[in-house]
């Protein structure tokens, strides 16, 4: 029979000085000192981390779900708040499991509690103070009290300013004062503190200074606790706690401007925000604290359209990512808005690995909060991100969800975007009839009658779909309608598509000079739009025209440039189609980049 293996070490939570999960025995009376181990995980003030702290303050005690909901989300409808609690409980259990800790949270339908098997250093501190008070031997009392003072550090969860923490912190402060005064009496009965300071390690001096600095003046201990305004980490934290006086006023200004950014006066909103860019930088660059974080995160989230329209996407994204990585927490609606903003900007930069999960999480939060308007805006962008990632079936499903929701809410603007984006996805999937149906529904919306650019872009894509289906007459009619609308509100990409369709129809009908003229114009517009794929496509069709006209040198030049541009744009399949002759039957689509550009203006 093999000798029994020692039981595995149960990790414990540290709540004093830092908030972490540590893979070593919890200190306490009679415990054997061990080397400090690296934490398995460290915690901040996110919702799931706050939930862990709330339960850890009273380990082994069942806390009612109703009480937790009332404490964390007092202004939220109970049903929605309970859903949020379930979401964050799931995230917490998942996170603890990654550190090898399972069954840490015992949950029933009505209560939650931290398993009694999970010890905390706050428990150990109270036990050490008690042992130091009742022990008979002065040596044992001194050892226990000294261990308690060393363990206390900066106190209970110093980064938490919530009422449910401050009450517990005050109770522990009473124990700490008792430990210090008892230790002082043991080490220096005369009442002087110098001998105590000489006997104690530097890690304990900071606490003594906080209790009044008795005997600290004139000793080296004073350097561990700099006064207000002095250099040092604690002084810096104190300075950061003072939120700029204009932060809340600036947040209101940004919120109002954000509404303008979605409407016809978006240029004016960009100008106004640009005039206050230094103030925005000052607030967003400030190191976040528990108090300032929700305001900073809200400003960063509301600004995402400004960063896009002002062509400052990397700048705006860096602020959002830094704030989201801070470990601090904000109300769920602000966090959802920030995740939507960060995900949208990430997708604009082509970072789908970050953008899609952020948008997905934002959508889940909006669903839990019951905010259908915000959910709609988020899933419109999530569908676009899936489309841009080449996940067309997933994009189609989300487009369908967005269209149904927009119809139910009567949100015409979002419905127009969802219909247009859905049509582009259908074109990619080869369902041209479905694409035409979506575009025709979009054009039937009242807002389309007032927006010539919207009509022009949509008719240009309708022309493409009709041509791919072999309906040349409809394709020409749609392209002509697109060009009429775009004459009032030009869009280079849409113009390039419309002229390309006109040139292809003329080519197929044998009107070669008209085809050459139309395709020349398409190339010019595609170059103006800086769309390499669309430019290459138009040049490819132009090469076919030159071949028919008996100009092989021009045809070869156009073909070479077309292949180079399409490969640079990642459109190798189009190169293959041109080489394979599929273009003769009008099989190649010409959606270009217009769809992505339009869809991103959400």
C-alpha positions as CSV (number, residue, x, y, z in Angstrom):
1,X,0.0,0.0,0.0
2,X,1.5,3.3,-1.0
3,X,1.9,6.0,1.6
4,X,-1.0,8.5,1.7
5,X,-0.4,11.6,-0.3
6,X,-0.7,14.9,1.6
7,X,-4.0,16.7,1.0
8,X,-3.9,19.4,-1.7
9,X,-3.3,22.9,-0.6
10,X,-6.6,24.9,-0.8
11,X,-6.1,28.4,-2.2
12,X,-7.2,31.3,-0.1
13,X,-8.4,34.9,-0.9
14,X,-6.5,37.9,0.2
15,X,-8.7,40.9,1.0
16,X,-6.2,42.9,3.0
17,X,-3.9,45.3,1.1
18,X,-4.7,43.4,-2.2
19,X,-7.5,41.3,-3.6
20,X,-6.2,38.1,-5.0
21,X,-6.5,34.3,-5.1
22,X,-3.3,32.8,-3.6
23,X,-2.2,29.2,-4.0
24,X,-0.9,28.7,-0.4
25,X,-2.4,28.0,3.1
26,X,-4.1,30.9,4.7
27,X,-2.0,32.3,7.6
28,X,-3.3,32.2,11.1
29,X,-2.6,31.1,14.7
30,X,-0.4,28.0,14.6
31,X,0.2,28.1,10.9
32,X,3.7,27.5,9.6
33,X,5.1,30.5,7.6
34,X,5.5,29.8,3.9
35,X,7.2,31.6,1.1
36,X,5.0,34.1,-0.7
37,X,3.5,32.5,-3.8
38,X,2.5,34.3,-7.0
39,X,-1.3,34.8,-7.1
40,X,-3.4,32.5,-9.2
41,X,-5.5,35.5,-10.1
42,X,-5.9,39.2,-9.1
43,X,-9.1,41.1,-8.9
44,X,-10.3,44.6,-9.4
45,X,-13.8,46.1,-9.2
46,X,-15.6,44.6,-12.1
47,X,-19.1,43.3,-11.4
48,X,-18.1,39.7,-11.0
49,X,-15.1,40.7,-8.9
50,X,-17.4,42.8,-6.7
51,X,-19.7,39.9,-6.2
52,X,-16.8,37.7,-5.0
53,X,-15.7,40.5,-2.6
54,X,-19.3,40.8,-1.3
55,X,-19.5,37.1,-0.5
56,X,-15.9,36.9,0.8
57,X,-16.6,39.5,3.5
58,X,-18.8,36.9,5.2
59,X,-17.5,33.5,4.0
60,X,-19.8,30.6,4.8
61,X,-22.8,32.9,5.3
62,X,-25.6,32.6,2.8
63,X,-26.4,36.0,1.3
64,X,-29.9,36.4,-0.3
65,X,-30.1,37.0,-4.0
66,X,-32.7,39.7,-3.3
67,X,-30.2,41.5,-1.0
68,X,-27.4,41.3,-3.5
69,X,-29.6,42.6,-6.3
70,X,-30.8,45.5,-4.1
71,X,-27.2,46.3,-3.1
72,X,-25.6,46.2,-6.6
73,X,-28.5,47.5,-8.9
74,X,-30.9,49.4,-6.7
75,X,-32.4,51.4,-9.6
76,X,-32.9,48.4,-11.9
77,X,-36.1,46.4,-12.3
78,X,-35.8,43.3,-10.2
79,X,-36.2,40.8,-13.0
80,X,-33.4,42.4,-15.1
81,X,-31.2,42.7,-12.1
82,X,-31.6,39.0,-11.3
83,X,-30.6,38.2,-14.8
84,X,-27.5,40.3,-14.4
85,X,-26.6,38.5,-11.2
86,X,-26.9,35.2,-13.0
87,X,-24.7,36.4,-15.8
88,X,-21.9,37.7,-13.4
89,X,-22.2,34.6,-11.2
90,X,-21.5,32.5,-14.3
91,X,-18.5,34.6,-15.3
92,X,-17.2,34.4,-11.7
93,X,-17.4,30.6,-11.6
94,X,-15.9,30.3,-15.0
95,X,-13.0,32.5,-13.9
96,X,-12.4,30.7,-10.6
97,X,-12.5,27.4,-12.5
98,X,-9.6,28.6,-14.8
99,X,-7.5,28.9,-11.6
100,X,-8.5,25.3,-10.6
101,X,-11.0,26.4,-8.0
102,X,-14.4,24.6,-8.5
103,X,-17.5,24.7,-6.3
104,X,-16.3,27.9,-4.6
105,X,-19.8,29.5,-4.8
106,X,-22.7,27.5,-3.4
107,X,-25.9,28.8,-5.0
108,X,-29.5,28.0,-4.5
109,X,-32.6,29.6,-6.0
110,X,-32.6,32.2,-3.3
111,X,-29.1,32.5,-1.8
112,X,-25.4,32.5,-2.6
113,X,-22.5,31.9,-0.3
114,X,-18.7,31.5,-0.5
115,X,-17.8,27.9,0.4
116,X,-16.5,27.7,4.0
117,X,-13.5,25.8,2.6
118,X,-12.3,29.0,1.0
119,X,-10.5,30.9,3.7
120,X,-9.6,34.7,3.6
121,X,-6.8,36.6,5.2
122,X,-9.4,38.8,6.8
123,X,-10.5,35.8,8.8
124,X,-6.9,35.0,9.7
125,X,-6.3,38.6,10.9
126,X,-9.3,38.5,13.3
127,X,-8.1,35.1,14.6
128,X,-4.6,36.4,15.1
129,X,-5.8,39.4,17.1
130,X,-8.0,37.2,19.2
131,X,-5.1,34.7,19.9
132,X,-2.9,37.6,20.7
133,X,-5.4,38.9,23.2
134,X,-6.1,35.6,25.1
135,X,-2.7,33.8,25.0
136,X,-1.1,33.4,28.4
137,X,2.5,33.8,27.3
138,X,3.7,37.4,26.5
139,X,5.9,35.9,23.8
140,X,2.9,34.1,22.2
141,X,0.8,37.3,22.4
142,X,3.6,39.3,20.8
143,X,4.0,36.8,18.0
144,X,0.3,36.7,17.2
145,X,-0.2,40.5,17.4
146,X,2.9,41.2,15.3
147,X,1.7,38.7,12.7
148,X,-1.7,40.4,12.7
149,X,-0.2,43.9,12.2
150,X,2.0,42.7,9.4
151,X,-0.9,41.0,7.7
152,X,-3.2,44.0,7.8
153,X,-1.2,46.1,5.3
154,X,-3.4,48.8,3.8
155,X,-6.5,47.5,5.3
156,X,-9.6,45.8,3.9
157,X,-10.1,46.1,0.1
158,X,-8.6,49.6,-0.2
159,X,-9.8,50.1,-3.8
160,X,-13.4,49.6,-2.7
161,X,-15.5,52.6,-1.6
162,X,-18.8,50.9,-1.5
163,X,-20.9,51.2,1.7
164,X,-21.0,47.4,2.3
165,X,-17.2,47.5,2.4
166,X,-16.7,50.6,4.5
167,X,-18.8,49.2,7.4
168,X,-16.7,46.0,7.5
169,X,-13.5,48.1,7.1
170,X,-14.5,50.2,10.2
171,X,-14.9,47.1,12.2
172,X,-11.5,45.7,11.2
173,X,-9.9,49.1,11.9
174,X,-11.1,48.7,15.5
175,X,-9.4,45.3,15.7
176,X,-6.3,46.8,14.2
177,X,-6.1,49.6,16.7
178,X,-6.5,47.1,19.5
179,X,-3.7,45.0,18.1
180,X,-1.3,47.9,17.8
181,X,-2.0,49.3,21.3
182,X,-1.7,45.9,22.8
183,X,1.5,45.3,21.0
184,X,2.8,48.6,22.1
185,X,2.1,47.8,25.7
186,X,3.8,44.5,25.4
187,X,7.0,45.8,23.8
188,X,7.3,49.2,25.5
189,X,5.4,49.5,28.8
190,X,6.6,53.0,29.2
191,X,4.3,54.1,26.4
192,X,7.0,55.3,24.1
193,X,6.9,53.9,20.5
194,X,10.5,54.0,19.5
195,X,11.3,50.5,20.8
196,X,8.2,49.2,19.1
197,X,9.3,50.8,15.8
198,X,12.7,49.2,16.2
199,X,11.2,45.8,16.8
200,X,8.7,45.8,14.0
201,X,9.3,45.3,10.3
202,X,8.9,48.3,7.9
203,X,5.7,46.8,6.4
204,X,3.9,47.5,9.7
205,X,5.1,51.1,10.1
206,X,2.7,52.5,7.5
207,X,-0.2,51.4,9.6
208,X,1.2,52.9,12.8
209,X,1.6,56.2,11.0
210,X,-2.0,56.1,9.8
211,X,-3.1,55.6,13.4
212,X,-1.7,58.9,14.5
213,X,2.1,58.8,14.1
214,X,2.8,58.3,17.8
215,X,6.6,58.2,18.1
216,X,7.0,58.2,14.3
217,X,8.4,61.8,14.1
218,X,12.2,61.7,14.0
219,X,12.3,58.0,12.8
220,X,12.8,56.6,9.4
221,X,9.2,55.4,9.5
222,X,7.8,58.7,8.2
223,X,9.3,58.1,4.7
224,X,6.9,55.2,4.2
225,X,3.8,57.3,4.3
226,X,4.3,60.6,2.3
227,X,2.2,63.6,3.2
228,X,-0.5,64.9,0.9
229,X,1.1,66.2,-2.3
230,X,4.4,64.4,-1.8
231,X,5.8,61.9,-4.3
232,X,4.9,58.3,-3.8
233,X,2.2,55.9,-4.8
234,X,-0.2,56.8,-2.0
235,X,0.1,60.5,-2.7
236,X,-0.6,59.8,-6.4
237,X,-3.7,57.8,-5.6
238,X,-5.0,60.6,-3.4
239,X,-4.5,63.1,-6.3
240,X,-6.3,60.9,-8.8
241,X,-9.3,60.6,-6.5
242,X,-10.0,64.3,-7.1
243,X,-12.0,64.1,-10.3
244,X,-11.7,67.2,-12.5
245,X,-14.4,69.7,-11.7
246,X,-15.6,69.8,-15.3
247,X,-15.7,66.0,-16.0
248,X,-19.5,65.7,-15.4
249,X,-20.3,68.8,-17.4
250,X,-18.0,67.6,-20.2
251,X,-19.8,64.2,-20.1
252,X,-23.1,66.0,-20.6
253,X,-21.7,68.0,-23.5
254,X,-20.3,64.8,-25.2
255,X,-23.7,63.0,-24.7
256,X,-25.5,65.9,-26.5
257,X,-22.9,66.0,-29.3
258,X,-23.2,62.2,-29.7
259,X,-26.9,62.6,-30.5
260,X,-26.0,65.2,-33.2
261,X,-23.3,62.8,-34.6
262,X,-26.1,60.5,-35.6
263,X,-28.1,63.1,-37.5
264,X,-27.8,65.6,-40.3
265,X,-25.7,68.0,-38.2
266,X,-22.9,65.5,-37.6
267,X,-20.3,67.9,-39.2
268,X,-21.2,70.6,-36.7
269,X,-20.9,68.1,-33.9
270,X,-17.4,67.0,-35.1
271,X,-16.4,70.7,-35.1
272,X,-17.6,71.3,-31.6
273,X,-15.9,68.3,-30.2
274,X,-12.7,69.1,-32.0
275,X,-12.7,72.5,-30.4
276,X,-12.6,70.8,-26.9
277,X,-10.2,68.0,-27.8
278,X,-7.7,69.1,-25.2
279,X,-10.3,68.8,-22.5
280,X,-11.3,65.4,-23.8
281,X,-7.7,64.2,-23.7
282,X,-7.2,65.6,-20.2
283,X,-10.2,63.6,-18.8
284,X,-9.6,60.4,-20.7
285,X,-5.8,60.3,-20.1
286,X,-6.3,60.6,-16.3
287,X,-5.6,57.4,-14.4
288,X,-9.1,56.0,-13.6
289,X,-10.3,55.6,-10.0
290,X,-13.4,53.9,-8.7
291,X,-15.1,57.4,-8.6
292,X,-13.9,58.7,-12.0
293,X,-14.1,55.5,-14.0
294,X,-17.8,55.5,-14.9
295,X,-17.6,59.1,-16.1
296,X,-14.5,58.5,-18.2
297,X,-15.8,55.2,-19.7
298,X,-19.1,56.9,-20.6
299,X,-17.3,59.8,-22.4
300,X,-15.1,57.4,-24.3
301,X,-18.1,55.3,-25.3
302,X,-20.2,58.3,-26.5
303,X,-17.3,59.6,-28.6
304,X,-16.9,56.6,-30.9
305,X,-18.6,58.2,-33.9
306,X,-16.5,61.3,-33.4
307,X,-13.3,59.2,-33.6
308,X,-14.6,57.6,-36.8
309,X,-15.8,60.8,-38.5
310,X,-12.7,62.7,-37.4
311,X,-10.5,59.9,-38.7
312,X,-9.0,59.3,-35.3
313,X,-10.0,55.7,-34.8
314,X,-6.7,54.4,-33.3
315,X,-6.7,57.3,-30.7
316,X,-10.3,56.6,-29.6
317,X,-9.8,52.9,-29.5
318,X,-6.7,53.2,-27.3
319,X,-8.7,55.1,-24.7
320,X,-11.5,52.6,-24.7
321,X,-9.2,49.6,-24.5
322,X,-7.1,51.1,-21.7
323,X,-10.2,51.9,-19.6
324,X,-11.8,48.5,-20.2
325,X,-8.5,46.8,-19.1
326,X,-8.3,48.9,-15.9
327,X,-10.1,46.3,-13.8
328,X,-12.6,48.9,-12.5
329,X,-16.3,48.6,-12.8
330,X,-19.1,50.8,-14.2
331,X,-22.9,50.4,-14.4
332,X,-23.9,47.7,-16.9
333,X,-25.4,50.2,-19.4
334,X,-22.1,52.2,-19.5
335,X,-20.0,49.0,-19.9
336,X,-22.3,47.8,-22.7
337,X,-22.0,51.1,-24.5
338,X,-18.2,51.0,-24.1
339,X,-18.0,47.4,-25.4
340,X,-20.1,48.3,-28.4
341,X,-17.9,51.3,-29.1
342,X,-14.6,49.4,-28.7
343,X,-15.9,46.5,-30.8
344,X,-17.1,48.8,-33.6
345,X,-13.7,50.7,-33.7
346,X,-11.8,47.4,-33.6
347,X,-13.8,46.2,-36.6
348,X,-13.1,49.4,-38.5
349,X,-9.3,48.7,-38.0
350,X,-9.9,45.1,-39.2
351,X,-9.3,43.5,-35.8
352,X,-12.2,41.0,-35.9
353,X,-10.6,38.9,-33.1
354,X,-11.3,41.7,-30.6
355,X,-14.2,43.4,-32.3
356,X,-16.6,40.5,-32.6
357,X,-16.4,39.3,-28.9
358,X,-16.8,42.9,-27.7
359,X,-19.9,43.4,-29.8
360,X,-21.3,40.0,-28.8
361,X,-20.9,40.8,-25.1
362,X,-22.4,44.2,-25.6
363,X,-25.4,42.6,-27.3
364,X,-25.9,40.2,-24.4
365,X,-25.8,43.0,-21.9
366,X,-28.3,45.1,-23.8
367,X,-30.6,42.1,-24.0
368,X,-30.4,41.5,-20.2
369,X,-31.0,45.2,-19.6
370,X,-34.0,45.1,-21.9
371,X,-32.7,48.1,-24.0
372,X,-33.9,47.1,-27.5
373,X,-32.9,50.3,-29.1
374,X,-29.2,49.9,-28.0
375,X,-29.4,46.2,-28.8
376,X,-30.5,47.0,-32.4
377,X,-27.6,49.4,-32.9
378,X,-25.2,46.8,-31.6
379,X,-26.3,43.8,-33.6
380,X,-26.3,45.9,-36.8
381,X,-22.6,46.4,-36.3
382,X,-22.1,42.8,-35.1
383,X,-23.6,41.5,-38.3
384,X,-21.3,43.8,-40.3
385,X,-18.2,42.5,-38.3
386,X,-19.3,38.9,-39.1
387,X,-19.7,39.9,-42.8
388,X,-16.2,41.5,-42.9
389,X,-14.8,38.4,-41.2
390,X,-16.2,36.3,-44.1
391,X,-18.7,34.6,-41.8
392,X,-21.6,35.2,-44.1
393,X,-24.1,32.6,-42.8
394,X,-23.6,34.0,-39.2
395,X,-24.0,37.6,-40.6
396,X,-27.2,36.6,-42.4
397,X,-28.8,35.3,-39.2
398,X,-27.9,38.5,-37.3
399,X,-29.1,40.7,-40.2
400,X,-32.4,38.9,-40.0
401,X,-32.6,39.5,-36.3
402,X,-31.8,43.2,-36.7
403,X,-34.4,43.6,-39.5
404,X,-37.1,42.0,-37.4
405,X,-36.3,44.1,-34.4
406,X,-36.1,47.3,-36.4
407,X,-39.5,46.7,-37.9
408,X,-41.0,46.0,-34.5
409,X,-39.5,49.2,-33.0
410,X,-40.3,51.3,-36.1
411,X,-36.6,52.4,-36.3
412,X,-36.5,53.5,-39.9
413,X,-32.8,54.5,-39.9
414,X,-31.6,51.2,-38.4
415,X,-33.9,49.3,-40.6
416,X,-32.5,51.0,-43.7
417,X,-28.9,50.1,-42.6
418,X,-29.9,46.5,-41.7
419,X,-31.7,45.9,-45.0
420,X,-28.7,47.3,-47.0
421,X,-26.1,45.3,-45.0
422,X,-28.2,42.2,-45.4
423,X,-28.4,42.7,-49.1
424,X,-24.6,42.8,-49.3
425,X,-24.4,39.6,-47.4
426,X,-27.0,37.9,-49.7
427,X,-24.9,39.0,-52.7
428,X,-21.9,37.3,-51.1
429,X,-23.9,34.1,-50.5
430,X,-25.1,34.2,-54.1
431,X,-28.8,34.8,-53.3
432,X,-29.3,37.7,-55.7
433,X,-33.1,37.6,-55.5
434,X,-33.0,38.0,-51.7
435,X,-30.6,40.9,-52.1
436,X,-32.9,42.6,-54.6
437,X,-35.9,42.1,-52.3
438,X,-34.0,43.7,-49.3
439,X,-32.8,46.6,-51.3
440,X,-36.2,47.3,-52.8
441,X,-37.7,47.2,-49.3
442,X,-35.1,49.8,-48.2
443,X,-35.9,52.0,-51.1
444,X,-39.6,51.9,-50.2
445,X,-38.9,53.5,-46.8
446,X,-40.0,57.2,-46.5
447,X,-36.5,58.3,-45.7
448,X,-35.2,57.0,-49.0
449,X,-37.3,59.7,-50.8
450,X,-35.4,62.4,-48.9
451,X,-31.9,60.9,-49.3
452,X,-30.5,60.8,-52.9
453,X,-27.3,59.3,-51.8
454,X,-29.0,56.4,-50.1
455,X,-31.1,55.9,-53.3
456,X,-28.1,56.0,-55.5
457,X,-26.0,53.5,-53.5
458,X,-29.0,51.1,-53.3
459,X,-29.9,51.3,-57.0
460,X,-26.2,50.7,-57.9
461,X,-26.3,47.4,-56.0
462,X,-29.7,46.6,-57.4
463,X,-28.1,47.0,-60.8
464,X,-25.3,44.6,-59.9
465,X,-27.8,42.0,-58.7
466,X,-30.0,42.3,-61.8
467,X,-27.0,41.9,-64.1
468,X,-25.8,38.8,-62.2
469,X,-29.2,37.3,-62.7
470,X,-28.9,38.0,-66.4
471,X,-31.6,40.8,-66.5
472,X,-29.7,43.4,-68.6
473,X,-32.7,45.6,-69.1
474,X,-33.4,45.9,-65.4
475,X,-29.6,46.3,-64.7
476,X,-29.4,49.3,-67.1
477,X,-32.5,50.9,-65.7
478,X,-31.2,50.5,-62.1
479,X,-27.8,51.9,-63.0
480,X,-29.4,54.9,-64.8
481,X,-31.6,55.6,-61.7
482,X,-28.5,55.3,-59.5
483,X,-26.6,57.8,-61.6
484,X,-29.5,60.3,-61.5
485,X,-29.6,60.2,-57.7
486,X,-25.8,60.3,-57.3
487,X,-25.7,63.4,-59.5
488,X,-27.4,65.1,-56.5
489,X,-25.2,63.5,-53.8
490,X,-22.1,62.0,-55.3
491,X,-20.5,58.8,-53.8
492,X,-17.4,57.7,-55.7
493,X,-17.7,54.0,-54.9
494,X,-21.4,53.9,-55.9
495,X,-20.7,55.8,-59.0
496,X,-17.9,53.4,-59.9
497,X,-20.4,50.5,-59.5
498,X,-23.1,52.1,-61.5
499,X,-20.8,53.0,-64.4
500,X,-19.2,49.5,-64.3
501,X,-22.7,48.0,-64.7
502,X,-23.5,50.3,-67.6
503,X,-20.2,49.4,-69.3
504,X,-20.8,45.7,-68.8
505,X,-24.3,45.9,-70.3
506,X,-23.0,47.9,-73.2
507,X,-20.2,45.3,-73.7
508,X,-22.6,42.4,-73.7
509,X,-24.9,44.3,-76.1
510,X,-22.0,44.9,-78.5
511,X,-21.9,48.7,-77.9
512,X,-18.1,48.7,-77.5
513,X,-17.3,52.5,-77.6
514,X,-20.1,53.2,-75.1
515,X,-18.7,50.4,-72.9
516,X,-15.2,51.8,-73.1
517,X,-16.4,55.3,-72.1
518,X,-18.5,53.9,-69.2
519,X,-15.7,51.7,-67.9
520,X,-13.2,54.5,-68.1
521,X,-15.5,56.6,-65.9
522,X,-15.8,53.6,-63.5
523,X,-12.1,53.4,-63.2
524,X,-11.8,57.1,-62.4
525,X,-14.5,56.9,-59.7
526,X,-13.0,53.8,-58.2
527,X,-9.6,55.4,-58.0
528,X,-11.3,58.5,-56.3
529,X,-12.8,56.1,-53.8
530,X,-9.3,54.5,-53.2
531,X,-10.9,51.1,-53.8
532,X,-8.2,48.8,-55.3
533,X,-10.6,45.9,-55.8
534,X,-13.2,47.9,-57.6
535,X,-10.6,49.7,-59.7
536,X,-9.1,46.3,-60.7
537,X,-12.5,44.9,-61.6
538,X,-13.3,47.9,-63.8
539,X,-9.9,47.6,-65.5
540,X,-10.5,43.9,-66.1
541,X,-13.8,44.6,-67.9
542,X,-12.1,47.4,-69.8
543,X,-9.4,44.9,-71.0
544,X,-12.1,42.8,-72.5
545,X,-13.5,45.8,-74.4
546,X,-10.0,46.6,-75.8
547,X,-9.6,43.0,-77.0
548,X,-12.9,43.3,-78.9
549,X,-11.8,46.7,-80.3
550,X,-8.6,45.1,-81.6
551,X,-6.2,46.9,-79.3
552,X,-4.2,44.0,-77.7
553,X,-1.5,46.3,-76.1
554,X,-4.1,48.3,-74.2
555,X,-5.9,45.1,-73.3
556,X,-2.7,43.5,-71.9
557,X,-1.9,46.7,-69.9
558,X,-5.3,46.8,-68.4
559,X,-5.2,43.1,-67.6
560,X,-1.9,43.4,-65.8
561,X,-3.0,46.3,-63.7
562,X,-6.3,44.7,-63.0
563,X,-4.7,41.5,-61.7
564,X,-2.2,43.4,-59.6
565,X,-4.9,45.6,-58.0
566,X,-7.3,42.7,-57.3
567,X,-4.5,40.6,-55.7
568,X,-3.5,43.6,-53.6
569,X,-7.1,43.9,-52.4
570,X,-7.2,40.2,-51.5
571,X,-9.7,39.5,-54.4
572,X,-7.8,36.5,-55.9
573,X,-11.1,34.7,-56.7
574,X,-12.0,37.6,-59.1
575,X,-8.7,37.2,-60.9
576,X,-9.6,33.6,-61.4
577,X,-13.0,34.4,-62.7
578,X,-11.6,36.9,-65.3
579,X,-9.0,34.4,-66.4
580,X,-11.7,31.7,-66.6
581,X,-14.0,33.8,-68.8
582,X,-16.9,33.9,-66.3
583,X,-17.3,37.6,-66.9
584,X,-18.7,37.0,-70.3
585,X,-22.0,35.9,-68.6
586,X,-21.9,38.7,-66.1
587,X,-21.2,36.2,-63.2
588,X,-18.9,38.5,-61.2
589,X,-20.4,40.8,-58.7
590,X,-19.1,44.3,-58.1
591,X,-20.0,45.2,-54.6
592,X,-16.7,46.8,-53.9
593,X,-16.1,48.6,-50.5
594,X,-19.2,50.7,-50.6
595,X,-21.2,48.3,-48.5
596,X,-18.7,48.3,-45.7
597,X,-18.4,52.0,-45.8
598,X,-22.2,52.6,-45.7
599,X,-22.9,50.0,-43.0
600,X,-20.3,51.5,-40.7
601,X,-22.2,54.7,-40.4
602,X,-24.5,53.4,-37.7
